[in-house]
Amino acid sequence: APQIVNDGITVAKEVDLEDPLENTGAKLIQEVASKTKDTAGDGTTTATVIAQALIKEGLKNVAAGANPVALRKGLDKATAFLVKEIETVAQPVAGEAIAQVATVSSGNDEEVGNMIAEAMNKVTKDGVITVEESKSLATELDVVEGMQIDRGFISPYFVTDQERQIVEFDNAAILITDKKISAIADLVPVLEKVARDSKPLLIIAEDLESEALATLVVNKARGVLNAAAIKAPGFGDRRKQMLQDIAVLTSGQVISEEVGLSLDSVDLDMLGSAEKITIGKENTTIVSGSGNSGDIAKRVEQLRKQLAETDSEYDSEKLQERIAKLAGGVAVIKVGAATETELKDRKLRIEDALNATKAAVDEGIVPGGGTTLIHLAKNLADFRTQLSDEEQVAADIFAKALEAPLCQLANNAGVEGSVIVEKVRDTEFNVGYNALTDEFGDMIAAGIID
């Protein structure tokens, strides 16, 4: 089916040439776009244009007798220099600038820009923002505050709000265990202590078998104890880790035989607590757990170390999710559109915008529209004097390639690219060419940001 596309990598992926030699070149460019997408999340078109200019100028020089090994060394040195230069000129991004970055990356869609900025503001930089397809026409933002566990109530008899079919507890105690609870005798000591305290109780356990479950339901129906139970999230070792996360967040302990704790020895101070708990059919949300902020920070740091060391994409995703649940929050952008084709295009744009915005918050912003690259090319002129003669040729190739994005942008807008490049070269650092208005001005003030 045809696609609406405004994204370099999507176009590049579709190129497949009959001539094997030509196709090698196409695959090289696809690799450039793909690596850029993985590293920065966006900027694939710019990377493609620069790569093409580097190859074109590089091959021209090799054909004229330049040493390819020396060229490669020179390009590597020039790249390292340019990366440092960009780090020096990058400005931190905050407030309205976050929305501007997101707007530019989503193809100048202000609604999306503001939505991404709002999501990042609510879940903080440790949070997780995901993009999903919506069943409706509208694009909406759904923010889950607190920790969401993908487990719902074990029995519908626990429901406290019949209309919404949910369990709602305020200032509740939480029993966290990795055991399967089968006999009610195991639970009686805990239930008696909590009942004296008049607090609702959430039980998180591997499972609750019929006798224990029936007793809880009967006690709730009689008004003796307001309780509910859910199964522990995850499986195997991951389950133990997730229970530990919940314990840290709620200032409780995991009741486990591995650490010498059994249910009959549980004291009230071993239970976690939270200001608000909402349990649905499929999810449970714990808001404002009473965990110590220092302990939570320490736990997050541990998870970050594990994240840095893992090679598995699946583990990395799960660790990121756990960090978000402890430190930030989870936001879901639900993308709506009138047709499937439009939906795919919009979802792609929003994912690009989200990645670019995260990169901007982490590393800062620079004037967009190819402007920064033109000014960096000027800096290469000073740097090239530190290189050998053959490596200097590589620096010159790079300087010329850095002009390519602005040149292409101007040509696409119907003006002479080389003239625009010369004009921008003679201006101040922030000043560039706005193709939309056909004027020169401060790019950051105009919201044209990279």
N, C-alpha and C positions, 0 to 999 in steps of 0.2 A: 504493500500500500504506500502511496506517496506520503511524504512527511513535510511539514513546514519546518525549516531549519534556519537558525541564526547562530550557528555554533561551529567553529572550525573543525573540531575533532570528529563531529558527526559526519561532516562532508568528507573529510580525509579518509575515514573508515570505509566509505562506500567506493573509493577509487580502487579499481582492480584492472590493470592493463594487460593486454595480450602479450606484448613483447616482454620476455622475462627480464631483460636488462633494464628496460624502462620501469618495469614493476618493482625492481630492486630499489630504484630511486623513490618510488611512491611509498614503499614500505618504510624506507628511512624517514621520510617526512611524517608518516603515520606514527612512528616510534617517538619522534620529537613531540608531536601533539599529545600522545598518550602519556609520556613522562611528565609533560608540563601539567596535564590534568591531574595526575596522581600527586604531584608535588605541591602545586599552587591552587588547583581546583578550577582555574579559568586562565584566560590569556593564551589559549591554544592557537588562535588565528595569528596573533602577534608573533608567537614562537615560530609558527610555520613560515611567515613572511621573512623573519630574520634568518632562519635556517636556509631558505631558498637563496637569499642574497649571499650568505656565507659560502654556500656550495658553488654558486655561479662565479663569484669573484675568485674563490679558492682554486677551482679547476682552471680558470683562465691563467692564473699565475703558475700553476703546476705545468700547464702546457707551454708556458713561456720559459720554463727551466727552473722554477723555484723548487727547493727541497721540501717534499711533503712532511717529513719528520720534523723539520725545523718549524714549518707552518703550524703543525699540530701543537708543538711546545709553546709557540708564540700565542696561539689562540687560548690555550689553557691559562697562561700567565695573564693575558688580557681579561679573561673571564673572572679570575680571582680578584683582579684589581677592580673591575666594574661592580662585582658583588659588594665589595667593601665600600665603594663610592655610594652605591644605592643605600646601604645601611646608614651611611653618614647623613645623607640628605632626606631620608624618610622621616615623616612627621607622625607622631602618635595620633591615633584616631579615636575620637570619642563623640558622644552626643549626636548632633545632626549629621556629622560626616559619615557615621555608620550607615545611615539611611541612604546617603548620597552614593556611597560605594555600591550598596546593594541595588540601587536604582539603575546605575550605569551597567552593572553586570547582568541585570535581568532584561536588558534591551529597553532601558528608559521606562520601566513600569513602576510608577511611584507607589502604587498600592502594595506591590510586592516589596519594594524597598523599605517602606514603613513597617510592614509586617515582620520582615527579617530583623529590623532594628529593635522592634518591640520584643520579639522572641529572645534575642541576645541579651536584652536588658533584663528580662524576667528570669532567664535560667542561668545567667552569668556565663563566663567563658569556660567554666567547668561543666556546664550543662550539655545536654544532647538535644539537637534539633533534627528532626527527621521530616522527610517530605513524602506524603502519601497521596494517592488518588482519591478524590472525594466522590460521593454518590450524587452530590447536588451540583448546580451550576456555579455556585459562589466559591471563592477561595477563602478559607477561614483559618484562624490560628487557635489552636487548642493547647493550653498550658497546664501541665500537671504539676502542682506544687507538692513538695514533700516526696516521700519514697513510694513508688507504685510497685506492687508485687503482682505478678501475673497468676494469681490464685484467688478464687472466689470462695464464698461460704460453702462449707461441706453440706449443710442442710438448710432448706428454705425456711424451716421453723425458727431460725435465728433472726429473721427479718424484723426490723423495728419500724420501717416505713413501708407499709403495704402498697401504697400507691406507686412509689418509685422502685419497689422491690430491692431495697438496700438495707444494710445494717449501719446505723450511725451511733458512734460512741463519743462522748466527751470526757476528757481526763480519765482515760482508761489505763488499766494495768495490762501488761503483755507477758504471757508465759511463752518462752522460746525453748523448744527442745527438738532434738533430732530423733527422739524415740517414737515408736508406734504405741499409742495409748489404747490398751484393750480393756483393762479392768478399772472400774470406777474407783476402787480402793486406792489406786495410785494417785488419783486426782483429789480425793477428799481433803487431805491436809491443806492443799493450796486453796481449794474452793472455800473452805471454812475461814481461812485468814482473809481472803479477799472480800467475802460476804460481810465480815465484821467492819471492813473499811468502806463498805457501800460503794465500791467502784465497779464499773463494768469491766469484764475481763475478755481479752482476745487470746486464744490459744493457737500457737503456731507449732504444729507437730508433723511428724512424717505421715501419720494418719490417725484417725480416731475411730476405733472399732465400735460395733453396735451397742454394747452395754454402756460404755462411757458416753457415747453420743446420745443415747436415749435419756440417760440421767441428766445430762446438760440441758436437753430440750425440755424435760419435765420441770426441772428447777426454774428455767426461764419462764415457762408457762404459768407456774405458780407464783412468780414474782419474787422467788427466794434470791436468785442471782441472775443478773443480766450478763450473759456470756455468749460468745460465738467462737467458732473454730474454723481455721483454714489449714490446708496442707502446706508444708514447707515448700518454697520454690526451688527449682533446679533439681539436679540429680548428682549422686555420688559426692566427690570432693567439692564440686562447685556448690552443692547444696550447703555443705558445712560452712564454706566461705560466705555465702549469702546470709546464712543465719547469723554469722558473726557480724556482718555489716549491720543487720537489723539491731543486734544487741548493742553495738557501739552507738548507733543513732538514737536508741531509746534508753540508754544507760542501764541495760539489763545484762544478764548472763545467759549463755547457751547451756541449758541443763543437759549434760551429756555424760555418759559413763566413761568416755575417753578422758575426761578431766575429773573423774571421781564424784560426779554429782548425780543424785537420783531424785525422782519427783517427790518422794516422801521427806526429803531433807530440805525442800525449798523454803526459803524465808521471803518475806515481802520485798526486802531490799535486793533480792536476786531478779525480781521482775522488772521488765522495762516499763516505761510509761510514755504516753503521748497526749497532746491536747485534743487532737481530733483523729478519729479513725473512721473511714468509710469503706464498707465491704459490699461489693456487687456480686453478680453471678460469676464474673470472670476475673475481676481485679480487686485488689485491696490497696487503699492509699493511707499511709501514715503521715500525718502532718504535725510539725512542731514536736518531734521527739525530744525527750529531756536529756539527751546525750551531752556530755561535756565537749565544748567546742575544740578544746585542745586534743582530746582523744579522737574526735572525728577528723581533725586536720592530720593527725599522725597516721590514721588509717588510710586517708586519701593519699598521703605521701607514699605509703607502702604499695598501694595499688599503682601509683604512677611509676614506681621503680619496676614493678612487674610488667607494666605496659611497655616501658622502654626496652625491656629485655626479651619480650616475646616476638617470635617470627610468624606466629599463626594469626591469620587475618580474623578467624573466628574468635580466638582468645582476646585479641586486641579489641574487637567490637564489644565483647562481653565486659571486659575490664573498663572500657570507656563508659559503658552503660552504668556500671556499679559506681564509678567515680561521680557521674552525673547525679545518681540517686542520693549519694551521700552529701555532695558539696553544692550541687546546683539545682537542677530540676530537669524535666523533660518537656519539650515543646514539639507539637506536631503541626506542620503546615499542610492542610488538606486542600489539594488543588482541584478546582472545579472548572469546567469548560463546556461549551455547547456540543462539541463533536470530539470523537476520539483522537483525531489528528491534532486538533487544537490543544487537547489535554496533554498529549505527549510532548508537544513543543513547549507548552507552559511549564510542565513539570521539569523538563530539561533546563530551561532558563532559570527556574527557581533554584535548582540544585547547583548550577554554576554560580549564581549570585550568592548563595549561602557559603559555598567554598571560598569565593573571592573575599567575602566579608570577614570570614574567620581568619583568613590570611592577613587581611588588613589590620584587624584588631591585634593579632600576634606580632606583626612585623612593621606596621605603619603604612603610610600612603605617600605617593609622589604625584606631581602634576601629570595628568593623563594625555591621551591623544598623541602619543609618540614624542611629546615635548622633552621629557626627562632624558630619553635616549639621545636626542640631538645634543643636549648639553653635556652628556657623558662622553659623547664622541669627541668633543673639544678637549676634555680632560685626558683622553688617550694620547693626544699629541704630545703632552708633557711626559707621560708615562713611557712612551715608546723609546725615549732616549736611554732608558735603563736596559734595553734589550739588544741582542746581537743583530747584525744587519738583516739576516734572513728572518729572524723573529719579528723585526720591525715591519716587514711586509705583512705578516699576520695581523699586527695591530692596525695597519692601514685598511686591510680587508674588513676587519671588525668595525672600524670607524665608519666605513662606507655602508656596511650592513645595518648599522644602527639607524641610518637615515631611511631605510626601506619602509617601516611601518607608517611614518608620517607621509612619505612620498605616495604610498599606495592609497592612504586615507584621502589625501588631497585629490589624487587622480580620480578616485571613486566619486568625489564630490563635484567633479567636472572642472577642476582648476589645475594649473600646471604644478605638479608635485615638486620639481626641482626649485622653482621660484619660492614656494612656501617654505621649503627646507632652509634656504638661504636667509629668508626673513626671520624665521624662528631662531636660527643660529645667532643672529645679531641682537636678540632681545635678552631681557633678564630671565633668570632661571624659571620663575613661575609662569611666564608668558608663553602662550602657544596659540595654535590655530584652531578655532571652533568651527568645524565644518558645517554645523547646523545653521549658524548665523552668518557664516562667511566673514568672520571678524577675528582679530587678534586680541587676546585678553588674558587675565589671570585665570588659569585653568582650575585651580582649587576653589576660587571664589565662584566660578561657574559650575562647580560640581562635577567637572570632568577629571576623574581621579583614577590612578592605577594603584 
